[in-house]
């Protein structure tokens, strides 16, 4: 009986976790120009549209990243598109 209750509780928790929608990402243009983001070169090349989307999300210009927080936010955004 305890096993059944545990399974039902896990199922209920899983259902609420899946109810949160993930925002859609833009369609990738595979022939689009790719560039390195200054200060985040270790991530490799990124598409221009990805950089523009991350600029909009983080409200920072990719050429004017100054603080650790700016770099971390922009890095997190670029990785989320990967």
Helices and strands as residue ranges (DSSP letters): H 2-18, E 34-35, G 41-43, E 46-47, H 48-58, H 68-80
